[in-house]
Structures are given as C-alpha cells and as structure tokens.
Amino acid sequence: MEKIEKDSQISIRVKRSGMYQKIIFKAVDETSAGGTVRVLKSDRQIDMAEVERIAEELQMPVRIPSGLFMPKGKMMKDFMQD
C-alpha cells in the first residue's frame, strides 16, 4: 500500500493466457455519485479470477476494460475519500 501511495502505480504478477506476466496497475481517482474513490486501473484484459484475487489481496477496487472489481464483502462507499 505504501508503494502504491508513493509511486501511484504497482507491478503485479498476473496469470494471463496460461503465462505469468508482470502488469503495471496505476492508482487513479475516479469520481462517483458518492465522492472520489481511488482504484487500481489497467488497460489489459485479465481473467476474472485473477482480478478478484488482486482486489482481495490488496483490499482495493480494481478496474479493467471489462468492469470494476471489489474485494469480497466491500462496496464502493467503503473506499470513499474525504
């Protein structure tokens, strides 16, 4: 988490198409109806299971081209910034 806050990005090892790759996720602020939310964003298409794993491990929302993924048991309002 400290690395994400410092560099505004993180490199994560992800399994894509049967191979492991390092993908850079950028931390961006997205505006929603309730306020601003910080999410990890990538323009790469990643398997749903891998995105769910990343969201759960980092306890942050993750956005890829196919949608927004949240950690289990969390909602967007849990990540609203003041």
Backbone torsions as a table, in degrees:
resi	resn	phi	psi	omega
1	MET	NA	-39.3	-179.9
2	GLU	-64.2	-39.0	179.0
3	LYS	-64.5	-38.9	179.1
4	ILE	-63.7	-44.8	-179.4
5	GLU	-66.1	-36.3	-177.3
6	LYS	-73.9	-49.7	-173.5
7	ASP	-97.6	-11.1	-174.7
8	SER	60.8	21.7	174.3
9	GLN	-161.2	162.1	178.2
10	ILE	-149.2	143.8	177.0
11	SER	-99.5	125.7	-176.0
12	ILE	-125.0	137.6	176.8
13	ARG	-80.0	120.8	-173.8
14	VAL	-129.8	142.3	176.1
15	LYS	-89.9	116.2	178.4
16	ARG	-125.9	126.9	177.8
17	SER	52.4	38.6	176.8
18	GLY	84.0	-1.9	179.6
19	MET	-122.5	150.5	175.5
20	TYR	-86.7	135.8	177.8
21	GLN	-136.9	153.8	172.7
22	LYS	-96.7	122.7	-178.8
23	ILE	-118.2	136.8	178.8
24	ILE	-90.4	124.8	174.7
25	PHE	-106.4	132.4	178.8
26	LYS	-100.8	139.5	176.6
27	ALA	-88.0	117.1	-179.2
28	VAL	-127.5	153.7	176.0
29	ASP	-94.9	125.6	177.7
30	GLU	-112.0	140.4	178.4
31	THR	-92.7	131.8	176.7
32	SER	-128.2	-178.9	-177.8
33	ALA	-60.8	-32.7	-176.7
34	GLY	-92.3	-11.2	-178.2
35	GLY	147.1	-157.6	-177.9
36	THR	-98.4	137.8	-179.3
37	VAL	-128.7	134.2	176.2
38	ARG	-89.8	124.5	-179.4
39	VAL	-128.3	155.7	171.4
40	LEU	-89.5	132.0	-173.7
41	LYS	-129.0	139.2	175.4
42	SER	-139.7	146.8	177.8
43	ASP	-92.2	1.7	179.9
44	ARG	-86.2	147.1	174.7
45	GLN	-85.4	123.4	-175.6
46	ILE	-127.9	146.9	177.8
47	ASP	-58.0	144.2	-178.9
48	MET	-57.5	-41.1	-178.6
49	ALA	-61.6	-38.9	179.5
50	GLU	-69.2	-40.7	179.3
51	VAL	-65.8	-41.0	177.3
52	GLU	-62.5	-38.6	178.3
53	ARG	-63.5	-44.4	-179.3
54	ILE	-64.0	-46.3	179.5
55	ALA	-60.2	-40.7	-179.2
56	GLU	-69.4	-43.7	-178.2
57	GLU	-66.8	-41.5	-176.9
58	LEU	-91.1	-10.8	-177.6
59	GLN	53.0	47.1	177.0
60	MET	-138.9	150.9	173.3
61	PRO	-67.9	145.7	-179.8
62	VAL	-127.0	128.3	177.9
63	ARG	-113.1	128.3	172.5
64	ILE	-126.8	172.4	-177.3
65	PRO	-54.7	-27.5	-178.4
66	SER	-88.2	-3.5	176.2
67	GLY	150.7	-174.7	-179.6
68	LEU	-107.6	130.8	-178.5
69	PHE	-117.8	134.4	-178.1
70	MET	-113.1	154.3	172.0
71	PRO	-63.3	153.5	-178.4
72	LYS	-58.8	134.6	176.9
73	GLY	78.8	4.9	-179.3
74	LYS	-112.6	155.1	176.4
75	MET	-126.5	170.2	-177.8
76	MET	-57.4	-37.3	-177.7
77	LYS	-64.9	-22.2	178.7
78	ASP	-69.6	-17.3	-176.1
79	PHE	-112.0	8.3	179.9
80	MET	-63.4	137.0	177.8
81	GLN	-95.5	151.3	179.7
82	ASP	-72.1	NA	NA
